Structures are given as C-alpha cells and as structure tokens.
Amino acid sequence: MFFLHFRRLIDKAQRVEVIAASFKSDGADASHIAEIEEMITPTEQEQLKNHKTRMAKLETSELQLDEMLFTLENFLSYQQRVVIVDKSKTKGPNSR
C-alpha cells in the first residue's frame, strides 16, 4: 500500500512536469505554468524530495555493494590460485 502511494505521487509529478513543459513550449503565460505546478502540494513536494533522496542513497549503496562483491570474488579467486600453487610446490619430483 505504501509503495502504491509513492507510485501514484511519482506518476502525478511526472504528468504535471509534462503538462508544464508543454505549456512552456507553447509559450503559455507564467501564471498558467505556475498554476499547473501548484497541483503538487508542498507536502507532496517534500515527500517526493525525501523519496528521491532515499532512492539516491539506495543506488549508492547498491553500487558500493557491487564493488565490495567484486573485490571479494577477486580475493577468493586469488586465494584459490595461491593454494593450488602452494600444493603444486610441495609435490616435487623427489617427494613421494
């Protein structure tokens, strides 16, 4: 239910942006454009701002997680190669 509320709010904000851009390209009066932009209440604007901030943090966290997993995978791959090389060193021609 919570997600649905934000989805509707985001859709509303996008519709308002498209309408305002259309009015601007048609050369509409600034008061008409302001009236269209006022369709998003200050409370909704604050909610959108908070949502965008949270989404940006989430995207940053996702990138950091990807980087950490990449580093971990490389470390484990390197450790596996070191173990294989060490085992091959102990099995020389003189060892039985």
C-alpha positions as CSV (number, residue, x, y, z in Angstrom):
1,M,0.0,0.0,0.0
2,F,2.8,2.4,0.9
3,F,4.6,1.7,-2.4
4,L,1.4,2.3,-4.3
5,H,1.0,5.7,-2.7
6,F,4.5,6.8,-3.9
7,R,3.9,5.3,-7.4
8,R,0.8,7.4,-7.7
9,L,2.6,10.5,-6.4
10,I,5.5,10.0,-8.8
11,D,3.1,9.5,-11.7
12,K,1.3,12.7,-10.7
13,A,4.5,14.6,-10.6
14,Q,5.6,13.3,-14.0
15,R,2.2,14.3,-15.5
16,V,2.5,17.8,-14.0
17,E,6.1,18.1,-15.4
18,V,4.9,17.1,-18.9
19,I,2.0,19.4,-18.9
20,A,4.1,22.3,-17.6
21,A,6.8,21.6,-20.2
22,S,4.1,21.5,-22.9
23,F,2.7,24.9,-21.8
24,K,6.2,26.4,-21.7
25,S,7.0,25.2,-25.3
26,D,3.6,26.6,-26.4
27,G,4.6,30.0,-24.9
28,A,2.0,30.0,-22.2
29,D,1.8,32.7,-19.6
30,A,4.0,32.2,-16.5
31,S,0.9,32.3,-14.3
32,H,-0.7,29.4,-16.1
33,I,2.5,27.4,-15.7
34,A,2.7,28.2,-12.0
35,E,-0.9,27.2,-11.6
36,I,-0.1,23.8,-13.2
37,E,2.9,23.4,-11.0
38,E,0.8,24.1,-7.9
39,M,-1.1,20.9,-8.5
40,I,1.7,19.3,-6.5
41,T,1.2,20.4,-2.9
42,P,4.1,21.4,-0.6
43,T,3.6,18.2,1.4
44,E,3.8,16.2,-1.8
45,Q,6.9,18.1,-2.9
46,E,8.5,17.2,0.4
47,Q,7.5,13.6,0.1
48,L,9.0,13.5,-3.4
49,K,12.2,15.1,-2.3
50,N,12.6,12.6,0.6
51,H,11.8,9.7,-1.8
52,K,14.4,10.9,-4.3
53,T,17.0,11.3,-1.5
54,R,16.3,7.7,-0.3
55,M,16.4,6.3,-3.8
56,A,19.8,8.1,-4.4
57,K,21.1,6.6,-1.2
58,L,19.8,3.2,-2.2
59,E,21.5,3.4,-5.6
60,T,24.8,4.5,-4.0
61,S,24.6,1.5,-1.6
62,E,23.9,-0.8,-4.4
63,L,27.0,0.4,-6.3
64,Q,29.1,0.0,-3.1
65,L,27.8,-3.5,-2.6
66,D,28.6,-4.4,-6.2
67,E,32.1,-3.1,-5.8
68,M,32.6,-5.0,-2.5
69,L,31.3,-8.3,-4.0
70,F,33.7,-7.8,-7.0
71,T,36.6,-7.3,-4.6
72,L,35.6,-10.3,-2.5
73,E,35.3,-12.5,-5.6
74,N,38.7,-11.4,-6.8
75,F,40.2,-12.0,-3.4
76,L,38.7,-15.5,-3.1
77,S,39.9,-16.3,-6.7
78,Y,43.4,-15.2,-5.8
79,Q,43.4,-17.2,-2.6
80,Q,42.3,-20.3,-4.5
81,R,45.1,-19.8,-7.0
82,V,47.7,-19.4,-4.2
83,V,46.5,-22.6,-2.5
84,I,46.8,-24.5,-5.8
85,V,50.3,-23.1,-6.5
86,D,51.4,-24.0,-2.9
87,K,50.2,-27.6,-3.2
88,S,52.0,-28.0,-6.5
89,K,55.2,-26.7,-4.9
90,T,55.0,-29.4,-2.2
91,K,54.7,-32.2,-4.8
92,G,58.1,-32.1,-6.4
93,P,59.9,-34.9,-8.3
94,N,61.7,-36.0,-5.1
95,S,58.6,-36.3,-2.9
96,R,56.6,-39.5,-2.7
